[in-house]
Amino acid sequence: MRSMSVSIRRTAAALLAVTLLAGAGPSADAAGRGAPKPGARAEREAAPFARVYLALRGCTSCSHCRTSIRQMVRSSAQGAQTKVSDDRVEVRYMTARSVPLRDVIRSLAGNRLHDMSVVDVLFEATGTLGIGKDGVGRFVIADTGQSFPISVQGVPLPTSGASVRVVALVQGWRDKGNLSLVAREVKASA
């Protein structure tokens, strides 16, 4: 009987912990405090000039791996801010500059850390969309002139020639070919 009582208490404690971790407890709105909307902090922050997200798989939880990841990215990011989380690295370029996209990706893709690999890479920046001399779509980054081939198929586009903020999947980094972008989101920039 005693073991059943202990088992029930443990189960109840586990359920309470899961509920609290999942955020299913009383909301701040229900308590009358008015919680900020998700993403409100991100809206208040000024968008960086450019941002690179590297999605990771494997060991990113131990301090040794996190420190190594941070050092590898910083060495190739040329002064950008880096943030390492459980499943990704964010590299932020706060001011206008050429973005060493291939170098940043290679710094992690070619790593020798145990059980860690780059899964995908997203790139975000402001610039203009156009057609290159070869007839291929190009994304030209504002203030630098740096450009990448881009596919915008199936993505709604703002007015032609307008400055846009692009979030795109980076392709070509696994093989040693040229990098290209596949637009995921295109918004008119302010």
BAVO-477199 format. One line per field, with one value per residue (C-alpha): chain; residue number from 1; x, y, z; residue in one letter. Coordinates in steps of 0.001 Angstrom, whole numbers. Layout:
BEGIN
cadena	A  ...;
num	NUM  ...;
px	X  ...;
py	Y  ...;
pz	Z  ...;
residuo	A  ...;
***
This chain:
BEGIN
cadena	A  A  A  A  A  A  A  A  A  A  A  A  A  A  A  A  A  A  A  A  A  A  A  A  A  A  A  A  A  A  A  A  A  A  A  A  A  A  A  A  A  A  A  A  A  A  A  A  A  A  A  A  A  A  A  A  A  A  A  A  A  A  A  A  A  A  A  A  A  A  A  A  A  A  A  A  A  A  A  A  A  A  A  A  A  A  A  A  A  A  A  A  A  A  A  A  A  A  A  A  A  A  A  A  A  A  A  A  A  A  A  A  A  A  A  A  A  A  A  A  A  A  A  A  A  A  A  A  A  A  A  A  A  A  A  A  A  A  A  A  A  A  A  A  A  A  A  A  A  A  A  A  A  A  A  A  A  A  A  A  A  A  A  A  A  A  A  A  A  A  A  A  A  A  A  A  A  A  A  A  A  A  A  A  A  A  A  A  A  A;
num	1  2  3  4  5  6  7  8  9  10  11  12  13  14  15  16  17  18  19  20  21  22  23  24  25  26  27  28  29  30  31  32  33  34  35  36  37  38  39  40  41  42  43  44  45  46  47  48  49  50  51  52  53  54  55  56  57  58  59  60  61  62  63  64  65  66  67  68  69  70  71  72  73  74  75  76  77  78  79  80  81  82  83  84  85  86  87  88  89  90  91  92  93  94  95  96  97  98  99  100  101  102  103  104  105  106  107  108  109  110  111  112  113  114  115  116  117  118  119  120  121  122  123  124  125  126  127  128  129  130  131  132  133  134  135  136  137  138  139  140  141  142  143  144  145  146  147  148  149  150  151  152  153  154  155  156  157  158  159  160  161  162  163  164  165  166  167  168  169  170  171  172  173  174  175  176  177  178  179  180  181  182  183  184  185  186  187  188  189  190;
px	0  2829  4584  1345  1017  4607  3998  883  2761  5625  3223  1362  4647  5807  2519  2725  6294  5374  2370  4458  7253  4756  3338  -139  -423  -2561  -1743  -733  -3847  -6071  -4318  -4940  -1284  -1369  1616  3567  2819  5317  7919  7323  10942  12143  10009  11553  15094  16466  16896  20567  22043  22300  21800  22931  21254  23051  20791  22787  22320  24259  26152  25567  24781  28197  30245  33245  31239  29420  32709  34303  31305  31387  35154  34904  32149  33769  37040  35341  32491  34740  33457  29812  27908  27303  24719  24712  21495  20576  19946  21357  23964  22894  25462  24399  26014  24800  26366  26656  29512  30266  29042  31553  28715  30744  33469  30942  29244  32532  33761  31084  30360  33989  34266  35803  33577  32107  28526  27792  26804  25234  21780  20592  21554  19233  20362  18503  19380  17998  18616  17012  15873  16748  17740  21446  23133  22792  19001  19121  17411  19872  19619  21907  22636  22079  25110  27645  26724  27419  25013  23777  21680  18181  15051  11815  9458  6154  7010  4817  6939  6486  6707  9492  12726  11712  14087  13197  14075  14765  14906  16331  17639  21295  22157  25478  27395  27514  29400  32073  29972  28612  26217  22653  19545  15992  13639  11352  10069  10305  8931  9155  11693  11000;
py	0  2378  1785  2553  5831  6788  5866  8077  11016  10609  10431  13531  15426  14387  15509  18849  19371  18524  20861  23743  23154  23040  26370  24952  26582  29657  32252  35780  37010  34866  36281  39810  40689  40832  38847  40233  38632  36070  37795  41203  41278  40415  43222  45728  44686  46285  43734  43109  43935  40197  36960  33366  30419  27082  24208  21580  17938  16193  17261  20910  20570  20010  23113  21839  21480  24799  26624  24925  25782  29419  29679  28046  30406  33529  32763  32900  35363  38448  40206  39160  38332  34631  32854  29094  27352  23686  23103  26081  28791  32329  34691  38353  41100  44340  46743  46724  44506  41678  38426  35550  33048  30134  30574  30661  27506  25671  26498  24203  21847  20711  20361  17411  17475  14147  13591  17110  18092  21003  20102  23261  26903  29921  33377  36623  40068  43219  44003  43933  41197  41328  39318  38816  38991  35211  35439  33949  35654  37500  38826  41848  42703  46366  48646  45969  44839  41239  38998  35433  33522  33099  31132  32854  30269  30106  33027  36161  39164  42851  45609  45143  46986  47659  46959  43593  41496  37927  34748  31973  28431  28246  25532  24363  24335  20523  20205  22646  24398  27918  28970  29779  30831  29481  32148  31115  34606  37939  41089  44741  46365  49542;
pz	0  899  -2457  -4299  -2380  -3233  -6875  -7030  -5487  -7943  -10876  -9666  -9214  -12696  -14254  -12450  -13659  -17257  -17100  -15770  -18294  -21142  -20042  -19498  -16100  -15570  -18190  -17326  -19162  -16951  -13909  -15212  -15790  -19604  -20870  -23803  -27153  -28461  -30586  -28964  -27814  -31308  -32762  -30347  -31276  -34389  -37135  -37824  -41222  -41949  -40059  -40648  -38894  -38870  -37781  -35890  -35013  -32289  -29219  -28407  -24728  -23161  -22415  -24404  -27609  -27150  -26574  -29601  -31797  -30681  -31355  -34799  -35905  -34458  -36238  -39637  -38964  -39073  -35973  -36050  -32877  -32284  -30187  -29642  -28602  -28295  -31970  -33863  -34112  -34942  -36467  -36499  -38558  -36983  -39514  -43292  -44473  -46834  -45269  -45501  -45835  -47202  -44530  -41688  -42964  -43572  -40077  -38668  -41556  -41575  -37812  -36036  -32985  -31990  -33067  -34385  -37895  -39749  -41054  -42814  -43217  -43441  -44491  -43818  -45165  -46760  -50405  -53818  -56171  -59830  -62868  -63567  -66983  -67201  -66762  -63262  -60328  -58051  -54530  -54055  -50440  -49562  -49100  -50103  -53610  -52579  -54486  -54651  -57185  -55748  -56555  -55512  -56982  -55091  -52778  -52961  -53960  -53149  -55774  -58295  -57483  -53884  -51018  -49468  -46430  -47562  -45513  -47662  -47455  -48508  -51031  -52443  -49161  -48890  -52148  -53134  -55766  -55714  -53000  -54003  -52114  -52132  -50787  -47947  -47153  -48957  -47309  -48255  -45942  -44069;
residuo	M  R  S  M  S  V  S  I  R  R  T  A  A  A  L  L  A  V  T  L  L  A  G  A  G  P  S  A  D  A  A  G  R  G  A  P  K  P  G  A  R  A  E  R  E  A  A  P  F  A  R  V  Y  L  A  L  R  G  C  T  S  C  S  H  C  R  T  S  I  R  Q  M  V  R  S  S  A  Q  G  A  Q  T  K  V  S  D  D  R  V  E  V  R  Y  M  T  A  R  S  V  P  L  R  D  V  I  R  S  L  A  G  N  R  L  H  D  M  S  V  V  D  V  L  F  E  A  T  G  T  L  G  I  G  K  D  G  V  G  R  F  V  I  A  D  T  G  Q  S  F  P  I  S  V  Q  G  V  P  L  P  T  S  G  A  S  V  R  V  V  A  L  V  Q  G  W  R  D  K  G  N  L  S  L  V  A  R  E  V  K  A  S  A;
***
